[in-house]
Amino acid sequence: MMGTALTPMQRFMLAARELKSVLGLPVSYRDHEFSYLKGRTDWSRLPAQRISMLSNLFCMETNAIRTAVEEAETIAIDECPDLRPANGAEIGNPMGTTDRITLYVVVRLYKPVVAVETGCAAGASAIYILTAMEKNSRGTLYSIDSAADRSHLGCLVPEELRERLSLRYGNSLALIPEIAGEAGPIDFFLHDSLHTYAHMTAEYELFYRHMAKSGGVICSHDILMTNAWGHFIKRHRLKSWGAVKNLGICRVGNSAGSGNHQ
């Protein structure tokens, strides 16, 4: 796939940032650089890559993963304009379908009891998590967002899935310990809030400390926007991890290397 065209100066700046990344320094990419990095990647082998990576990560037969993918492909989201505010940019862009399908499969395979996502927005990714939880017959999702206008948060989530959803408003780093105290051990986390190196790292580290003993799965959307994900994996010498397109997945604590979460 061809990447987004860059000017000579933009190419120079991107090369400088990539050199910083090679040297192990924190890097956050600009929006046009992020689009370029995504665009220059060949996604034609993605379906096979997803099945292979998740099979290894969760020690599951490939047929089980194919079945979960097929389930996810049937999910429909009513994105009727009157459900969203006029200033749609306020709630950010929804996670792409490819990453939502991978997210669904991870939840179906791991079967978390208490899940947290940061960056709820209109709830596109939440629908996939909640639908997987319904299939699993267990799980609660705590979805956090700090948007000033709360009226539209989670507006895409249908009524039949809302029993498993708890919306929270505010700073994720402050709310996460509160949720843990209320709900008990958190065994699944999805980062999809502020995609800066510092904030991504802060959320990863908070959940790593929380899951170090009890175990869990950490996922991150938009891992191509910074090199925070790669640094996190390397810093903790994590072995059970992988990435599909723009979604990173790792297992930490006593869940690493085992099958699904009983």
C-alpha positions as CSV (number, residue, x, y, z in Angstrom):
1,M,0.0,0.0,0.0
2,M,1.3,3.5,-0.9
3,G,1.9,5.8,2.0
4,T,0.6,9.4,2.2
5,A,3.0,11.7,0.2
6,L,5.4,13.7,2.3
7,T,7.3,16.9,1.4
8,P,11.1,16.7,1.5
9,M,11.1,18.6,4.8
10,Q,8.5,16.3,6.2
11,R,10.6,13.3,5.1
12,F,13.6,14.8,6.8
13,M,11.7,15.4,10.1
14,L,10.3,11.8,10.0
15,A,13.8,10.4,9.4
16,A,15.1,12.4,12.4
17,R,12.3,11.0,14.6
18,E,13.0,7.5,13.4
19,L,16.6,7.9,14.2
20,K,15.7,9.1,17.7
21,S,13.6,6.0,18.1
22,V,16.5,3.7,17.0
23,L,18.6,5.4,19.7
24,G,16.0,4.6,22.3
25,L,14.6,8.1,22.8
26,P,10.9,8.9,23.3
27,V,9.2,9.8,20.0
28,S,5.7,11.0,19.2
29,Y,4.8,11.2,15.5
30,R,2.8,14.0,13.9
31,D,-0.6,13.1,12.4
32,H,0.7,13.2,8.8
33,E,3.7,11.0,9.8
34,F,1.3,8.5,11.5
35,S,-0.8,8.3,8.3
36,Y,2.4,7.8,6.3
37,L,3.6,5.0,8.6
38,K,0.3,3.2,8.4
39,G,0.1,3.7,4.6
40,R,3.5,2.3,3.8
41,T,2.7,-1.0,5.5
42,D,1.3,-3.9,3.4
43,W,-1.9,-5.1,5.1
44,S,-2.7,-7.8,2.6
45,R,-1.5,-10.6,4.9
46,L,-3.3,-9.2,7.9
47,P,-6.0,-11.8,8.3
48,A,-3.5,-14.7,8.3
49,Q,-1.2,-12.7,10.6
50,R,-4.0,-12.1,13.1
51,I,-4.9,-15.8,13.3
52,S,-1.3,-16.9,13.7
53,M,-0.3,-14.3,16.3
54,L,-3.4,-14.8,18.4
55,S,-3.1,-18.6,18.2
56,N,0.4,-18.3,19.6
57,L,-0.4,-15.7,22.2
58,F,-3.4,-17.5,23.7
59,C,-2.4,-21.1,22.9
60,M,-5.6,-21.6,21.0
61,E,-6.5,-23.6,17.9
62,T,-6.7,-21.5,14.8
63,N,-10.3,-22.7,14.2
64,A,-11.4,-21.1,17.4
65,I,-9.9,-17.8,16.3
66,R,-11.5,-18.0,12.8
67,T,-14.9,-18.6,14.5
68,A,-14.4,-15.5,16.7
69,V,-13.4,-13.5,13.7
70,E,-16.5,-14.6,11.9
71,E,-18.6,-13.6,14.9
72,A,-17.0,-10.1,14.9
73,E,-17.6,-9.6,11.2
74,T,-21.4,-9.8,11.8
75,I,-21.4,-6.9,14.3
76,A,-23.2,-3.9,12.9
77,I,-23.0,-0.4,14.4
78,D,-25.7,2.1,13.9
79,E,-23.7,5.2,13.2
80,C,-26.8,7.3,12.5
81,P,-25.7,11.0,12.4
82,D,-28.4,12.0,15.0
83,L,-26.7,9.8,17.6
84,R,-23.5,11.8,17.3
85,P,-22.9,15.5,18.2
86,A,-22.5,18.0,15.4
87,N,-18.9,18.6,16.5
88,G,-17.9,14.9,16.0
89,A,-14.2,15.8,16.3
90,E,-14.8,16.4,20.0
91,I,-15.1,12.7,20.6
92,G,-12.3,11.6,18.3
93,N,-12.2,9.1,15.4
94,P,-13.6,5.6,16.1
95,M,-11.2,2.6,16.1
96,G,-11.1,1.1,12.7
97,T,-13.1,-2.1,12.0
98,T,-9.9,-4.2,11.6
99,D,-8.7,-3.4,15.0
100,R,-12.2,-3.7,16.5
101,I,-12.4,-7.3,15.1
102,T,-9.0,-8.2,16.7
103,L,-10.1,-6.6,20.0
104,Y,-13.3,-8.7,19.9
105,V,-11.3,-11.9,19.3
106,V,-9.0,-11.1,22.2
107,V,-11.9,-10.7,24.6
108,R,-13.6,-13.8,23.4
109,L,-10.4,-15.8,23.9
110,Y,-9.3,-14.4,27.2
111,K,-12.7,-14.0,28.8
112,P,-11.9,-11.1,31.2
113,V,-14.0,-10.4,34.3
114,V,-13.2,-6.7,34.8
115,A,-12.1,-4.7,31.8
116,V,-11.1,-1.0,31.5
117,E,-10.8,1.1,28.4
118,T,-9.6,4.7,28.2
119,G,-11.0,6.8,25.4
120,C,-14.6,5.7,25.2
121,A,-15.7,8.3,22.6
122,A,-19.0,7.3,21.0
123,G,-18.4,3.7,22.0
124,A,-17.5,1.9,18.8
125,S,-14.8,-0.3,20.4
126,A,-17.0,-0.7,23.5
127,I,-19.6,-2.4,21.4
128,Y,-17.2,-5.1,20.3
129,I,-15.9,-5.6,23.8
130,L,-19.4,-5.8,25.3
131,T,-20.7,-8.1,22.5
132,A,-17.8,-10.5,23.2
133,M,-18.6,-10.4,26.9
134,E,-22.2,-11.3,26.2
135,K,-21.0,-14.3,24.2
136,N,-18.7,-15.2,27.1
137,S,-21.6,-14.7,29.6
138,R,-19.4,-12.7,31.9
139,G,-17.5,-9.4,32.2
140,T,-18.0,-5.8,33.0
141,L,-16.4,-2.9,31.0
142,Y,-15.5,0.4,32.7
143,S,-15.0,3.0,30.0
144,I,-13.3,6.2,30.8
145,D,-13.3,9.5,28.9
146,S,-12.3,13.0,29.8
147,A,-14.2,14.8,27.1
148,A,-15.7,18.1,28.2
149,D,-19.1,17.2,26.6
150,R,-20.3,14.0,28.2
151,S,-23.6,13.8,26.5
152,H,-22.4,11.8,23.5
153,L,-20.0,9.4,25.2
154,G,-21.0,5.8,24.6
155,C,-24.0,7.0,22.5
156,L,-23.5,4.2,19.9
157,V,-23.8,1.4,22.5
158,P,-27.2,-0.3,22.2
159,E,-29.5,-0.6,25.2
160,E,-29.1,-4.4,25.3
161,L,-25.4,-4.1,26.0
162,R,-25.5,-1.4,28.6
163,E,-25.9,-3.7,31.6
164,R,-22.3,-4.6,31.3
165,L,-21.1,-1.0,30.8
166,S,-20.0,1.6,33.4
167,L,-19.1,5.0,32.0
168,R,-16.7,7.1,34.0
169,Y,-15.6,10.7,33.4
170,G,-12.3,12.2,34.3
171,N,-8.6,11.6,34.3
172,S,-7.9,7.9,33.7
173,L,-4.8,7.9,35.9
174,A,-6.9,9.1,38.8
175,L,-10.0,6.9,38.1
176,I,-8.2,3.6,37.5
177,P,-7.2,3.0,41.2
178,E,-10.7,4.0,42.2
179,I,-12.2,1.4,39.8
180,A,-9.8,-1.3,41.0
181,G,-10.9,-0.6,44.6
182,E,-14.5,-0.9,43.6
183,A,-14.5,-3.8,41.2
184,G,-11.5,-5.9,42.3
185,P,-8.6,-7.1,40.1
186,I,-8.7,-5.7,36.6
187,D,-7.7,-8.3,34.1
188,F,-8.1,-6.5,30.8
189,F,-7.0,-3.0,29.7
190,L,-7.4,-1.1,26.4
191,H,-5.5,2.2,25.9
192,D,-7.2,4.4,23.4
193,S,-7.1,7.9,25.0
194,L,-4.4,10.5,24.7
195,H,-1.7,9.1,22.3
196,T,1.4,10.8,23.5
197,Y,4.5,9.0,24.7
198,A,4.1,10.2,28.2
199,H,0.5,9.4,28.7
200,M,0.6,6.0,26.9
201,T,3.6,5.1,29.1
202,A,1.8,6.2,32.3
203,E,-1.2,4.1,31.5
204,Y,0.8,1.1,30.5
205,E,2.9,1.2,33.7
206,L,-0.1,1.7,35.9
207,F,-1.8,-1.4,34.6
208,Y,1.5,-3.4,34.5
209,R,1.9,-2.8,38.2
210,H,-1.7,-3.7,38.8
211,M,-1.6,-6.9,36.9
212,A,2.0,-8.0,37.8
213,K,0.7,-10.6,40.3
214,S,-2.8,-11.4,39.3
215,G,-2.2,-11.4,35.6
216,G,-4.0,-9.8,32.7
217,V,-4.0,-8.5,29.1
218,I,-2.9,-5.0,28.1
219,C,-4.0,-3.8,24.7
220,S,-3.1,-0.5,23.0
221,H,-4.6,1.2,20.0
222,D,-2.6,3.5,17.8
223,I,0.7,2.0,18.7
224,L,2.2,3.6,15.6
225,M,1.7,7.1,16.9
226,T,4.6,6.9,19.3
227,N,7.3,4.4,20.2
228,A,5.9,4.0,23.8
229,W,4.6,0.5,23.2
230,G,7.9,-0.9,22.0
231,H,9.7,0.7,24.9
232,F,7.2,-0.7,27.3
233,I,7.6,-4.3,25.9
234,K,11.4,-4.0,26.0
235,R,11.6,-2.4,29.4
236,H,9.7,-5.3,31.1
237,R,11.2,-7.9,28.8
238,L,7.8,-9.2,28.0
239,K,7.7,-12.4,25.9
240,S,3.9,-12.9,25.3
241,W,3.0,-10.0,23.0
242,G,2.1,-9.2,19.4
243,A,0.6,-6.6,17.2
244,V,-2.0,-6.7,14.4
245,K,-2.1,-3.6,12.3
246,N,-2.3,-0.7,14.8
247,L,-3.3,-2.7,17.9
248,G,-0.7,-4.0,20.3
249,I,-1.6,-6.9,22.7
250,C,0.5,-8.4,25.6
251,R,0.0,-10.7,28.5
252,V,1.5,-9.9,31.8
253,G,1.8,-11.5,35.2
254,N,0.7,-15.1,35.7
255,S,-1.4,-15.0,32.6
256,A,1.6,-14.9,30.3
257,G,2.1,-18.1,28.4
258,S,-1.1,-19.8,29.5
259,G,-4.4,-20.3,27.6
260,N,-7.6,-18.5,28.1
261,H,-8.6,-16.9,31.4
262,Q,-10.8,-19.2,33.5
